[in-house]
Amino acid sequence: MTHSQTQPSPPMPLSASPAFLAALRQCFGDQCSTALAVREQHGRDESAYIDVPPPVAVVYAESSADVCAAVQLCAAHQVPLIPYGAGSSLEGQLLALHGGISLDLSRMNRVLAIYPDDLCATVQPGVTRMQLNAALRDQGLFFPIDPGADASLGGMAATRASGTNAVRYGTMRDNVLALEVVPASGVPARTGTRARKSSAGYDLTRLYVGSEGTLGVITELTLRLYPLPEAVAAAVCSFATLEAAVRSTIAIIQMGIPIARCELLDAATVRAVNAYAGLGLRAEALLLMEFHGSPAGVREQTELVQAICAEHQGSAFDWADTPEQRSRLWHARHHAYFAALQTRPGCRAITTDACVPISRLADCLLASVADAEASGLPYFLVGHVGDGNFHFGYLIDPHSAAERAQAEVLNQRLVARALALGGTCSGEHGVGLHKIEFLQQECGPEGIALMRALKQALDPQGIFNPGKVLS
């Protein structure tokens, strides 16, 4: 029985002695809470895992010095430490499988410096993407990584997040220039600089981007910024079949059109979004697209895309001409997950997050849809299909072992299909607890051995988020 097939095994005994808790309270005072409600809030995320014990305490860090002190205390007492941002992860990253403390970084929420001439900014990890973009608006700049939830930038770096803009602007991997991290020694270290490139030493920045809190705690980030585009246009196009929408996407990308966003919703998800957000979109497979650039460039892009969609029987190519209309459309897309949950009250979603080469997108997606339809289990489908990334959410009764098992079988088949086509088990959600077995399939024993060696070298006591990424 694998992690991806069942609820997590009963945790090891909570490794937090009275002496440790006393030291924690003495060090942090009111910044430390052992209240059950606070601990329960920090012991769950948006995954389908339930009935996992919460952490034994929550510490609210307000500075890098607080993080160092927490790490040193946990190391001295051999107590697990789980970094916490906004709580929006989907793969069980926040679960306190082995007890320990949750280190909440949300109070470290200052934009430390903006360097408009260098197109970068330095922020603390608790700053959210919307907060940063609000601070940048007067500078004519923006940060493009947009995973949907108003996630913390530290958490986005830790999970190597991406989102709707990734097809043009890349992921967090491409947009983090430098970090300050606190490793197991409790002494902060810096990785990278504000320079746009470097050939100096190991690439420690990208080692920590995507490490999911298993190698240390991110306490500062320097991020790439971009000028606000001179012109922005958004459009929706409906298709009679899902295949036609996917084939249109493949043609758009293979022609090299620099589309900024290209999102797919299947017909069931469109109906859910209509009900949730009060929209009147046609209840068919839908591409939701956005174009950035000069007025002439945007016009050229949109004319090309409209022609491609027409070749694939796309219809009702409608424009969102004002910022308010665009905002309403993207708000609805970002809330597709919650819209789908409302179609089955009380359910939770077993989510997947595969990504395949763009040429194999139709093969993987259509076979996965046929598999889900044959199962009879309710599901929803959305995708950042411009970069080959898509999400199925299988809607289950969280208390039904049969439904959970059925969803996990579908998930396993989908991931196996993606891997066989040259893809990956996760394009943006990360591994967490749910995808440990899939990571092993993807990387093989040699790759996993390298990861274990890194983990052992950087976290010899295993205090950082144990039980995640590597079993």
Disulfide bonds with the S-S distance in Angstrom:
none
